[in-house]
Amino acid sequence: MLRALALSMLVLVSIALPAVAGAELGDDLAACRERGVDSQARRDACERLITDNKATGKDLALAYAVTGDGLLHRNNIDKAIESYNKAIELDPDPGYLNARGFAYARKGRDDEAIADYSLALQKRPNLAVAYRNRGELYLRKRALQSALDDFNAALRIKGDMYTALNGRGRIEIMNKDYDAALADFNAAEKILPSLPQAAVFRCNAYTEMGRFEDALKDCNDVIAKAPNYHYGLCSRAEAYIGKGNLDAALKDLNTVLGLVPNHVRAHMDRGRIYEKRGDLLQARADYRSAAYALLPFDEIDVAMARKFAQERLAALTTATGRRIALVIGNGAYQHVHALENPPRDAKLIAASLKDIGFQSVTVANDLTRDKFFEVLRSFASEAEKSDWAVIYYAGHGFEIGGVNYLVPIDAKLAVDTDAEKEAVALEQVIATVGGASKLRLLMLDACRDNPFAATMQHTIALKLVDKGFSDIEPSAGFMVVYAAKHGQTALDGEGADSPFATAVAKDIKEPHVEVRKLFDIVRDDVWAATKHAQQPFTYGSPPGREDFYFVANVPQSAPAQTPPSPQNPPRRGGRS
């Protein structure tokens, strides 16, 4: 993650090796041994010793090690490892082992790096840089207790306090020990106030805590000094996302991707933004870029971003195809008592469907009969081009003469036979979703008392049901869910939304619950919420050879701003 910082702060062999005693020295050997000379001049001298075959034993080992430093500085990692190998063959000094371990880590060869750090510490138990470097690798591997132990060891030795404090603070964030994390970042910043890492990690901690203004202050201060610092830009973008300023977050992420086109964390976060906005095509593209970006290794934040992107990509790919919904809330009735809940219920359901990635959610409230049919015709045309077609209706509804009806807001129904002319038959609504190729679902939060019963003229030939809908038998491949079984009245509930709408909005966000099971859960939740006064009922079912999930793998929540805590978080350990 912070390669430039790690390389610049690494105590490499060129500044960490003990002086070698010897007889009279030539100029190159003296320069190669001298730590205080110009680093490039020292490397040149050491390389000449190797080329001219003028050194042996520990002097030659030193020459190879310093040469390895230069190669590593130029990012020629394979050649650097070769030089360190030759140095260690001649003299297995802990400084050389630490340097080779760092080169292995730069290649993603973590186990070999850890082995070198561990051997170096066996030989020199107070080598703080090896503890710190090994702690960084344990953190990368999510061996959090081992990482914490190593950072604490480095702090006890008083070696590279800045990086060790930052490392410990990051683990404390994952353990949700935010006060300890902030204290460590503050202490690190006092040691090296010119470096940005402590402030950015503190920005992440504040974001995780929901203190978005504090987070933005820290990240803004860093970016003012280093406008192209991509880690700071990503951290600020996540603070903006938490605050709800998606435009500002998108601007930061686009800047990062302009600098580093395969930046995993930026692609993941941008995918989150597009998914929140319902642009699933672009969301999948960004998640795919994050999931499959080729990197030599993943730091822990990159690994978590990649994992989240892989899960969301799988969810959006397997769960969807094209999914559309029509949400209707009829409440402003003109000739009978109005209903307060349906428009609110419609808003709740529509927001939930958008949150889980439906490409199109149409909200149509307070429909007259003519407008009702206009909306149904338009939706039927879209359903023919979709995999899922879902309709949710809240409002008055009842059964007359064996036919179930939904009631437009301008219906009068002076006579029961007027239902055919003034209401909308349920069969017509079911037919509207018929063009969808996979899931055809209708949810009816409409089993209320017949509001026209007291004034409606009854004919002898027709049976009138005062409450609820009658049973139906939808064709194969259709699913109709009633908020209450026939003869029952759906309740408005004690809250702002009906018990049925509340349960549906919550339960459809649960990951990997097949739709048949999902509405069993909705039934149980409504049954419990209404104290056994209302029991939803489902008729029909979707096609039997395929499972259907509103959310295939993970819920639609944002990822943690820092890697989430493990199942068994590590103990903090003592401070030095």
C-alpha positions in Angstrom: 0.0 0.0 0.0 2.6 2.5 1.1 5.5 1.2 -0.9 7.3 4.6 -1.3 7.1 5.2 2.5 8.1 1.6 3.3 11.1 1.7 1.0 12.3 5.1 2.2 11.9 4.2 5.9 13.4 0.7 5.6 16.6 0.3 7.6 18.5 -1.3 4.7 21.9 -2.9 5.0 23.5 0.2 3.5 22.9 2.1 6.8 22.5 -0.7 9.3 25.6 -2.9 9.1 28.4 -2.9 11.6 31.8 -1.5 10.6 34.3 -4.2 9.4 37.7 -4.0 10.9 40.7 -4.6 8.6 44.1 -3.7 7.5 44.9 -0.8 5.2 42.1 -0.3 2.7 42.0 0.9 -0.9 39.8 3.8 -1.8 36.8 1.7 -3.2 36.8 -0.6 -0.1 36.9 2.4 2.2 34.1 4.0 0.3 32.1 0.8 0.3 32.4 0.5 4.0 31.7 4.1 4.8 28.1 4.8 5.7 28.3 8.5 5.7 29.3 9.0 2.1 27.0 9.8 -0.8 24.8 6.7 -1.3 25.3 6.5 -5.0 29.1 7.0 -4.6 29.1 4.2 -2.1 27.1 1.9 -4.4 29.5 2.6 -7.3 32.5 1.8 -5.1 30.9 -1.5 -3.9 30.0 -2.5 -7.5 33.6 -1.9 -8.6 34.9 -4.1 -5.8 32.7 -6.9 -7.1 33.6 -6.3 -10.8 37.3 -6.0 -10.1 37.4 -8.9 -7.7 39.1 -6.8 -5.0 37.2 -8.0 -1.9 36.7 -11.2 -0.1 34.8 -12.6 2.9 32.7 -10.1 4.8 33.9 -7.2 2.7 32.6 -8.9 -0.4 29.3 -9.7 1.4 29.0 -6.0 2.3 29.6 -5.1 -1.4 26.9 -7.4 -2.5 24.5 -6.2 0.1 25.0 -2.5 -0.8 24.6 -3.4 -4.4 21.4 -5.1 -3.6 20.2 -1.9 -1.9 20.8 0.0 -5.1 19.0 -2.5 -7.2 16.0 -2.5 -4.8 16.0 1.3 -4.9 15.7 1.1 -8.7 12.9 -1.5 -8.3 15.0 -4.3 -9.9 13.9 -6.7 -7.2 14.9 -10.0 -8.8 18.5 -8.8 -9.2 18.4 -7.3 -5.7 17.5 -10.7 -4.3 20.4 -12.3 -6.2 22.8 -9.8 -4.6 21.4 -10.4 -1.2 21.7 -14.2 -1.7 25.4 -13.8 -2.4 25.9 -11.6 0.6 24.1 -14.0 2.9 26.2 -17.0 1.5 29.3 -15.1 2.6 28.0 -13.7 5.8 24.4 -14.4 7.2 24.3 -11.1 8.9 20.8 -10.1 10.4 20.9 -6.9 8.4 21.3 -8.8 5.1 18.5 -11.2 6.1 16.2 -8.3 6.9 17.0 -6.6 3.5 16.3 -9.8 1.5 13.1 -10.3 3.5 12.0 -6.9 2.4 12.8 -7.7 -1.2 10.8 -10.9 -1.0 7.9 -8.9 0.5 8.0 -6.6 -2.5 7.6 -9.6 -4.8 4.7 -11.0 -2.7 6.8 -13.9 -1.5 5.5 -13.4 2.0 6.5 -16.8 3.6 10.1 -16.4 2.5 10.2 -12.9 3.8 8.8 -13.9 7.2 11.4 -16.7 7.3 14.2 -14.1 6.7 12.8 -11.7 9.3 12.5 -14.5 11.9 16.0 -15.7 11.3 17.3 -12.2 11.6 15.6 -11.8 14.9 17.0 -15.1 16.2 20.4 -13.7 15.5 19.7 -10.2 16.7 16.6 -10.1 19.0 16.7 -6.3 19.3 16.5 -5.6 15.5 13.4 -3.4 15.7 13.1 -3.0 11.9 12.7 -6.7 11.4 9.9 -6.8 14.0 8.3 -3.9 12.2 8.7 -5.4 8.7 7.4 -8.8 9.9 4.5 -7.1 11.6 3.5 -5.4 8.3 3.5 -8.8 6.6 1.5 -10.4 9.3 -1.0 -7.6 8.9 -1.1 -8.2 5.2 -1.9 -11.9 5.9 -4.5 -10.9 8.5 -2.5 -12.7 11.3 -3.5 -9.8 13.5 -2.3 -11.1 16.9 1.1 -11.9 15.4 1.2 -8.4 13.8 0.3 -6.8 17.1 2.9 -8.7 19.0 5.6 -7.6 16.5 4.6 -3.9 16.5 4.6 -3.9 20.3 8.1 -5.5 20.3 9.3 -2.8 17.9 7.9 -0.1 20.2 9.6 -1.6 23.3 12.9 -1.5 21.5 12.1 2.1 20.4 12.8 1.3 16.8 10.9 3.0 14.0 8.2 4.2 16.3 6.3 6.0 13.6 5.5 2.9 11.5 5.0 0.6 14.5 2.5 3.1 16.1 0.6 3.3 12.8 0.6 -0.5 12.4 -0.8 -1.0 15.9 -3.4 1.8 15.4 -4.7 0.0 12.3 -5.2 -3.2 14.2 -7.0 -1.2 16.9 -9.4 0.2 14.3 -10.2 -3.4 13.2 -10.8 -4.2 16.8 -13.0 -1.1 17.2 -10.7 0.2 19.9 -11.0 3.7 18.4 -9.6 5.7 21.3 -6.5 3.6 21.4 -6.1 3.9 17.6 -6.5 7.7 17.7 -3.9 7.9 20.5 -1.4 5.9 18.5 -1.9 8.0 15.3 -1.5 11.2 17.3 1.7 9.9 18.9 3.0 8.9 15.4 2.2 12.3 14.0 4.2 14.0 16.7 7.3 11.9 15.8 7.2 12.7 12.1 4.7 15.5 11.4 5.9 15.9 7.8 4.7 12.4 6.8 1.0 11.9 5.9 0.3 8.3 6.9 -0.7 8.9 10.5 -3.2 11.6 9.5 -4.8 9.4 6.8 -5.1 6.5 9.1 -6.7 8.8 11.6 -9.1 9.9 8.8 -10.0 6.2 8.3 -10.6 5.8 12.0 -13.0 8.8 12.1 -14.8 7.5 9.0 -15.3 4.2 10.7 -16.6 6.0 13.8 -19.1 8.0 11.7 -17.3 11.3 12.5 -17.2 12.3 8.9 -16.3 16.0 9.4 -13.3 15.1 11.5 -12.3 12.5 8.9 -12.5 15.1 6.1 -10.5 17.6 8.0 -7.6 15.2 8.3 -7.8 14.0 4.7 -8.1 17.5 3.4 -5.0 18.6 5.3 -3.0 15.7 3.7 -4.3 16.3 0.2 -3.6 20.0 0.4 0.1 19.1 0.8 0.0 16.2 -1.6 -2.8 16.5 -4.1 -2.1 13.3 -5.9 -1.6 11.1 -2.9 -3.9 8.3 -3.9 -4.3 6.6 -0.5 -5.4 10.0 0.9 -7.8 10.6 -2.0 -9.4 7.1 -1.5 -9.7 7.7 2.2 -11.4 11.1 1.7 -13.7 9.5 -0.9 -14.9 7.0 1.7 -15.5 9.8 4.2 -17.6 11.5 1.5 -19.5 8.3 0.8 -20.3 8.0 4.5 -21.5 11.6 4.6 -23.6 11.0 1.4 -21.7 13.4 -0.9 -21.3 10.9 -3.8 -20.4 13.6 -6.3 -17.3 14.6 -4.3 -16.4 11.0 -3.7 -16.6 10.2 -7.4 -14.4 13.2 -8.2 -11.7 11.9 -5.9 -11.9 8.3 -7.1 -11.7 9.4 -10.8 -8.5 11.4 -9.9 -7.0 8.2 -8.3 -7.9 6.1 -11.3 -6.4 8.7 -13.6 -3.1 8.2 -11.7 -3.3 4.5 -11.1 -5.8 2.8 -13.6 -5.7 -0.6 -11.8 -6.3 0.8 -8.3 -8.4 -1.9 -6.6 -9.8 0.2 -3.7 -10.8 3.1 -6.0 -12.6 0.8 -8.5 -14.3 -0.9 -5.6 -15.5 2.4 -4.1 -16.6 3.7 -7.4 -18.6 0.5 -8.0 -20.3 1.2 -4.7 -21.3 4.7 -5.8 -22.6 3.5 -9.2 -24.6 0.7 -7.5 -26.1 3.1 -5.1 -27.2 5.2 -8.1 -28.7 2.2 -9.9 -26.1 2.2 -12.7 -25.4 -1.5 -12.4 -23.7 -1.8 -15.8 -20.9 0.6 -14.6 -21.0 -0.8 -11.1 -20.3 -4.3 -12.5 -17.5 -2.9 -14.7 -15.8 -1.3 -11.7 -16.2 -4.3 -9.5 -14.8 -6.5 -12.2 -11.7 -4.2 -12.5 -11.2 -4.4 -8.7 -11.8 -8.1 -8.5 -9.3 -9.1 -11.3 -6.6 -6.3 -11.1 -3.2 -7.9 -11.4 -0.9 -6.9 -8.5 2.1 -8.7 -7.1 0.5 -8.8 -3.7 -2.5 -7.3 -1.8 -2.1 -5.2 1.3 -4.9 -5.8 3.8 -7.0 -2.9 2.6 -6.6 -3.9 -1.0 -7.5 -7.5 -0.1 -10.6 -6.4 1.6 -11.6 -4.2 -1.2 -11.0 -7.0 -3.7 -13.1 -9.4 -1.7 -16.0 -7.0 -1.4 -15.8 -6.3 -5.2 -15.8 -10.1 -5.9 -18.9 -10.6 -3.7 -20.8 -7.7 -5.3 -19.9 -8.7 -8.8 -21.2 -12.2 -8.1 -24.3 -10.9 -6.5 -25.1 -8.5 -9.4 -24.2 -11.1 -12.0 -26.1 -14.1 -10.6 -29.0 -12.3 -9.0 -30.2 -10.0 -11.7 -30.3 -10.0 -15.4 -32.7 -7.1 -15.9 -35.1 -6.6 -12.9 -37.8 -4.0 -13.0 -40.6 -3.1 -10.6 -43.8 -1.0 -10.5 -44.8 0.3 -7.1 -48.2 1.7 -6.6 -49.6 3.5 -3.5 -53.2 4.5 -3.7 -54.3 6.6 -0.8 -56.1 9.8 -1.9 -59.5 8.3 -2.5 -62.1 10.7 -3.7 -65.4 9.0 -2.8 -64.4 6.9 0.3 -62.1 7.4 3.2 -58.5 8.1 2.3 -55.6 5.9 3.3 -52.5 7.5 4.8 -50.1 4.5 4.6 -50.0 3.4 0.9 -47.9 6.3 -0.4 -45.5 5.8 2.5 -45.4 2.1 2.0 -44.8 2.5 -1.7 -41.9 4.9 -1.0 -40.3 2.4 1.4 -40.6 -0.6 -1.0 -39.3 1.4 -3.9 -36.3 2.5 -2.0 -35.5 -1.0 -0.9 -35.8 -2.4 -4.4 -33.4 0.4 -5.7 -31.0 -0.4 -2.9 -30.7 -4.0 -3.9 -30.0 -3.2 -7.5 -33.3 -3.2 -9.5 -32.5 -1.4 -12.8 -35.9 0.3 -13.0 -38.3 1.1 -10.2 -41.4 3.1 -11.2 -43.4 4.7 -8.5 -47.0 5.6 -9.4 -49.2 6.8 -6.6 -52.9 7.9 -6.4 -53.9 6.4 -9.8 -57.3 7.1 -11.4 -58.6 4.2 -13.4 -57.5 5.6 -16.7 -54.0 6.3 -15.3 -53.9 2.9 -13.7 -54.3 1.2 -17.1 -51.9 3.5 -18.8 -49.2 2.7 -16.2 -49.9 -1.1 -16.5 -49.6 -0.9 -20.3 -46.3 0.8 -20.1 -45.0 -1.6 -17.5 -46.1 -4.6 -19.5 -44.1 -3.4 -22.5 -40.9 -3.1 -20.3 -41.6 -6.5 -18.7 -41.3 -8.2 -22.1 -37.7 -7.1 -22.1 -36.9 -8.1 -18.6 -35.9 -11.2 -16.5 -37.8 -10.1 -13.4 -41.1 -8.1 -13.3 -42.4 -7.2 -9.8 -45.5 -5.2 -8.9 -46.2 -3.9 -5.4 -49.7 -2.4 -4.7 -50.9 -0.7 -1.6 -54.4 0.6 -1.4 -58.1 -0.5 -1.3 -58.8 -3.9 -2.7 -61.6 -6.6 -2.4 -63.5 -9.3 -4.1 -66.9 -9.1 -5.8 -68.6 -12.0 -7.5 -65.5 -14.2 -7.5 -63.3 -11.5 -9.0 -60.5 -9.7 -7.2 -60.2 -6.0 -7.8 -57.8 -3.2 -7.0 -59.4 0.2 -6.5 -58.4 3.4 -8.3 -58.8 6.6 -6.4 -61.8 7.9 -8.6 -63.9 4.7 -8.2 -67.5 5.3 -6.9 -69.0 1.8 -7.0 -72.6 2.7 -6.3 -73.6 -0.7 -7.5 -71.5 -3.9 -7.2 -71.7 -4.4 -10.9 -69.8 -1.1 -11.4 -66.6 -2.9 -10.3 -65.9 -4.1 -13.8 -66.1 -0.6 -15.2 -64.5 1.4 -12.3 -62.0 -0.9 -10.7 -59.0 -2.9 -12.0 -59.3 -6.7 -12.1 -56.4 -8.5 -10.4 -56.1 -10.8 -13.4 -55.3 -7.8 -15.6 -52.5 -6.8 -13.2 -51.1 -10.3 -13.1 -51.1 -10.4 -16.9 -49.0 -7.2 -16.9 -45.9 -9.1 -15.5 -46.5 -12.0 -17.9 -43.9 -11.0 -20.4 -40.9 -11.3 -18.0 -38.7 -14.3 -18.9 -38.1 -15.5 -15.3 -39.6 -14.2 -12.1 -43.2 -12.7 -12.3 -44.2 -11.5 -8.9 -47.1 -9.5 -7.5 -47.3 -8.2 -3.9 -50.7 -7.0 -2.7 -50.8 -4.9 0.5 -54.5 -4.4 -0.1 -56.7 -6.7 1.9 -58.6 -4.0 3.6 -62.3 -3.6 4.5 -64.4 -2.9 1.5 -65.0 0.9 1.8 -68.0 0.8 -0.4 -69.9 -2.0 1.4 -72.1 0.3 3.5 -73.5 2.3 0.5 -73.1 -0.1 -2.4 -76.2 -1.6 -3.9 -76.0 -5.4 -3.9 -77.4 -7.4 -6.8 -78.9 -10.8 -6.2 -76.7 -12.6 -8.7 -73.4 -11.6 -7.2 -71.7 -12.6 -4.0 -70.1 -9.6 -2.2 -67.1 -10.1 0.1 -66.7 -7.3 2.6 -63.2 -8.2 3.6 -60.2 -9.2 1.7 -59.5 -11.1 -1.5 -60.6 -14.5 -2.5 -58.3 -17.4 -3.3 -56.7 -17.3 -6.7 -54.9 -19.9 -8.8 -52.2 -18.0 -10.9 -50.8 -19.7 -13.9 -47.5 -21.6 -13.6 -44.5 -19.3 -13.2 -46.4 -16.6 -11.4 -46.2 -15.7 -7.8 -48.8 -13.6 -5.9 -48.3 -12.6 -2.3 -51.2 -11.3 -0.3 -50.5 -9.2 2.8 -53.3 -11.1 4.5 -55.0 -14.4 3.6 -58.4 -14.3 2.2 -61.1 -12.9 4.5 -58.5 -11.1 6.6 -57.9 -7.3 6.7 -54.3 -6.0 6.3 -53.4 -3.7 9.1 -51.8 -0.3 9.0 -49.8 -1.1 12.1 -48.6 1.2 14.8 -45.6 2.7 12.8 -45.4 4.9 9.7 -45.5 1.9 7.4 -47.7 -1.2 7.3 -46.4 -4.5 8.9 -46.3 -6.1 5.5 -44.3 -3.3 3.8 -42.0 -3.1 6.8 -41.3 -6.9 6.7 -40.8 -7.0 2.9 -38.5 -4.0 2.9 -36.3 -5.6 5.5 -36.4 -9.2 4.4 -35.6 -8.7 0.7 -32.2 -7.3 1.7 -31.2 -10.6 3.4 -28.4 -12.3 1.5 -28.9 -15.7 -0.2 -32.5 -16.3 0.7 -34.5 -17.9 -2.1 -37.7 -16.1 -3.0 -40.0 -18.9 -1.8 -38.3 -19.1 1.5 -38.2 -15.3 1.7 -41.9 -14.9 1.7 -42.2 -17.5 4.4 -40.0 -15.3 6.5 -42.1 -12.3 5.6 -45.2 -14.2 6.7 -43.6 -15.1 10.1 -42.4 -11.5 10.7 -45.9 -10.0 10.0 -47.6 -12.7 12.1 -45.3 -11.8 15.0 -45.5 -8.0 14.5 -49.4 -8.1 14.4 -49.6 -10.5 17.4 -51.2 -13.1 15.2 -53.8 -10.7 13.7 -52.5 -10.8 10.2 -51.0 -13.7 8.2 -49.7 -13.1 4.6 -50.4 -15.8 2.1 -48.6 -16.8 -1.1 -50.2 -18.3 -4.2 -48.4 -19.9 -7.1 -44.6 -20.0 -7.4 -41.8 -19.0 -9.8 -40.4 -21.6 -12.3 -39.2 -24.6 -10.4 -35.8 -25.3 -12.2 -34.1 -22.1 -11.0 -33.6 -20.4 -7.7 -34.3 -16.7 -7.4 -32.6 -14.3 -4.9 -33.3 -10.6 -4.3 -29.7 -10.5 -3.0 -27.5 -13.4 -4.0 -24.5 -13.2 -1.7 -24.1 -10.2 0.5 -26.4 -7.4 1.7 -26.4 -4.0 0.1 -24.5 -2.4 3.0 -21.3 -0.4 2.4 -18.1 -2.1 3.2 -16.2 -1.0 6.3 -13.9 1.9 5.7 -11.1 -0.2 7.2 -10.9 -4.0 7.1 -13.7 -5.5 9.3 -12.8 -7.1 12.6 -12.0 -10.8 12.6 -14.2 -13.3 14.4 -11.8 -13.4 17.3 -10.1 -10.0 17.5 -6.6 -10.0 19.0 -5.8 -8.7 22.4 -4.3 -5.3 22.3 -1.2 -6.2 24.2 0.9 -3.9 26.4 2.3 -0.6 25.2 6.0 0.2 25.6 
